[in-house]
């Protein structure tokens, strides 16, 4: 029997205890990686880590001072953790804007910074950044999220250029709305911001730009993450891989 593609590799998935992160954890573990489930939810992280024979890392990724001191001996880094806030700019709390940028842009930078020395030493590494269709397109009422994802796109491309000589790739995965708790939680805010009923949000807001009229499943994103983390993706770097049902085709 041939070895699994990620045998002997260690992976970290942030926001790994639920949604896209949990799907990525399971896909990477299936492919042979020893997976660290990094999440602020201790119970959920430990539960999933036990399921995949991995380990839990209970971490607050907004504690950027602590992240700046880290050294990570990891071969695959999946930056997935995220939150959402839906509000017009004039009503957007600056503290919420700052928190989203810390979690979704500054923390990925610090984790990449902590992981690259090990990857460079090994001559192999994979950075997969879970971006969004909103890393390529803007939507109203999501100023912080859109800004963070656009910044993550630029960070990912820079890592790709710097890491190329060291066998390190860096890519973004760009799904549209995924069937996750993060999406479920924003339905009420979307309804209020757009002045429509909650039951109209999925059809009139979330799916209006896509040609394929359904939500993305977390497992679909997890499979793409696992592929980009594997040995067959060595020439795939500095790119953004859309899973948006055709949203960005127009």
C-alpha positions, 0 to 999 in steps of 0.5 A, spaced: 500 500 500 502 506 498 503 511 503 498 517 504 500 523 501 501 527 507 504 522 511 510 524 516 507 532 515 504 536 521 498 541 520 495 546 523 488 549 522 486 555 525 478 555 527 479 548 526 473 546 531 467 547 526 465 549 519 470 549 514 476 548 519 473 542 521 472 539 514 479 541 513 482 537 519 478 531 517 481 531 510 488 533 512 488 527 517 485 522 512 491 524 507 496 522 513 497 529 516 498 529 524 493 535 525 493 540 530 486 543 531 487 550 533 481 554 536 478 558 542 473 553 543 477 548 548 471 543 548 470 542 541 477 542 539 479 537 544 473 533 541 475 533 534 482 532 535 480 526 539 476 524 533 482 524 528 488 522 533 491 529 532 492 534 538 488 541 540 491 548 541 486 552 545 488 559 542 486 566 542 488 569 535 487 576 537 492 575 542 497 578 537 503 579 542 503 572 544 503 570 537 509 574 535 513 570 540 511 563 537 515 558 533 511 553 529 514 546 527 509 545 522 509 543 515 502 545 513 499 551 515 491 553 514 489 560 516 481 559 516 479 562 523 474 568 522 468 572 524 463 577 521 460 583 522 454 586 518 453 594 518 453 600 514 460 603 515 457 609 519 455 605 524 461 600 524 464 599 531 471 601 530 473 596 535 469 590 531 473 593 525 480 592 529 478 585 532 476 583 525 483 585 522 487 582 528 484 575 527 483 575 519 489 578 517 494 580 523 494 573 526 495 569 519 501 574 518 504 572 525 502 565 524 506 564 517 512 568 520 512 563 526 512 557 521 516 559 515 523 558 518 521 550 519 518 550 512 525 553 509 529 548 513 525 542 511 525 545 504 517 544 503 511 547 506 504 549 504 500 555 506 493 555 505 489 561 506 481 561 507 479 567 503 473 568 500 469 571 494 470 577 498 477 577 497 476 578 490 469 582 490 466 587 495 459 587 498 456 592 502 455 592 509 462 588 510 467 593 510 472 589 515 471 582 512 472 585 505 478 589 507 481 583 511 480 578 506 483 583 500 489 584 505 490 576 506 490 575 498 496 580 498 499 577 504 498 570 501 501 572 494 507 575 498 509 569 501 508 565 495 514 569 492 518 569 498 517 562 499 518 559 492 526 558 493 525 554 499 519 549 496 514 553 500 507 554 496 502 559 498 495 560 496 488 562 497 481 558 497 475 563 495 468 560 497 462 564 496 457 562 502 458 556 505 453 552 510 457 554 516 455 557 523 458 563 521 453 564 515 447 562 519 449 567 524 449 573 519 442 572 517 439 576 522 444 582 521 443 581 513 436 582 514 436 588 518 441 591 514 438 590 507 431 591 510 428 584 508 425 578 512 430 573 514 427 567 510 429 571 504 436 572 505 439 566 502 435 567 496 436 574 495 443 576 498 447 570 499 445 566 492 443 572 488 450 573 484 452 565 483 450 561 477 449 555 481 444 557 486 446 553 493 451 554 498 457 551 498 458 545 503 464 545 508 467 538 505 468 541 498 472 546 501 476 541 505 477 537 499 480 543 496 485 545 502 487 538 502 489 538 495 493 544 495 496 542 502 499 535 498 505 533 494 501 534 487 500 542 488 507 544 488 506 548 482 500 551 484 502 558 488 500 565 489 493 563 486 486 564 488 482 558 487 474 560 487 469 556 489 463 561 488 458 557 483 460 562 478 460 569 482 466 571 479 465 569 472 461 575 471 
